Amino acid sequence: MGRFIYDTSANAIDIDDRTLAHLRLVVMNKLRRSESFMFDHELRDGTGRRSFWIHASVPLQFHFIDRRPQTINRLWVEELMLSASSPSGLTLSPEPKDAQPAS
């Protein structure tokens, strides 16, 4: 279980490493294009959700527990990119099946 840390450790959420690897790609690509966006995340304990306004001026970290890199599901990255570009912002969807994962 990795952690997404936005600004300070008080703004951290736990996300499994596989999902975190895909989230990292989406955030990296959006910020590389100077595109800010909203990221909504359902809390694991069922107590609600947190919303983050992702902007290049705010420090963020992706803390992975597993040292091995994850294989990337391109279809999932594409779905997440579309979500991040939507008016409601990025929400993490379940991983779709992908016949040809990228390494």
N, C-alpha and C positions, 0 to 999 in steps of 0.2 A: 504494500500500500504506500503510494507516494504522496507527496503534498504539493499543492499549488499555493504559493505564498505571494500575496499581492500587497505590496508596500511593507507591511510588518507581519510578524508571526501571529499577531492578533487577527489578521485577515487571511488566515490559512484554512484550506479545506483539504480533507483526505480524498484522494482519487486513486484508483488502482493504476499501476504503472502502465498497463497497455493503453488505457483511456488517456492517461496523462501524456503519453508519447504523441498521440493523435492531437490532443488539445494544444500541445506545444507547437506542432506544425501549423495549425490554424492561426494561433496567436502570432507566431513568427511571421507568417505570410501577410496577415492583415497589417501588422505594425510596420513591416518593411514597405508597404504601400502607403504608409501614413494614414491608415484607416482605423479610427477608434470605433469601438462597438461595445454593446452590452453583453455580458455573460451571466446567465442565470443558472444556478446549480441547486438541485434538491439536496437537502442535508441528509446524510446517511441515517441519522437517528430518528428521522421522520418528524422533526420539530419545525419544519418549514423549508424555506429556500433563501439563498443569499444572491444578491445581484452585485456585479462588479462592472464599473465603467472602465473598460480596458483602454488605456491611453499610453503612448510611448513615454510620457514624462513620469510615469509611476513605476518604480522598480518592481520587478516580479521575478520569481524563482520557480523552477520546476525541480523538485527534489525526488529523485527516483531511488527506491530501495534496491531494486534489482540492478546489478551492474551491467548485465547483458542488454544490448540494444534490442528493441522490439521490432518485429517485422511490421511493416506498415500496410494497412488496407487502404488502397487508393480510393476505393468507392466510399469508404467511411470519411476520409479526409474531404472528398468532394461534397458529401452531404453536410458535413460540419461547416465547411466554407460557405455553402448556400445559407445555412442557418445563421451564421455570423453576419451575413450581408442582408438578412431580412429585417424588416422594421421592428420585430420583437427581439432580435438579437440571438446570440448563440445559446442553445440548450443542448446538452449532451444526449444524443440518441443512442439506442442500442446498436452494436456493431452489425452491419449487414454482411451477408455472405459475399466473399470475393474469390473468384476462381483463380486469380493471379496476384497474390500479395507481392508487394515490393519489399526488397530487403533494405 
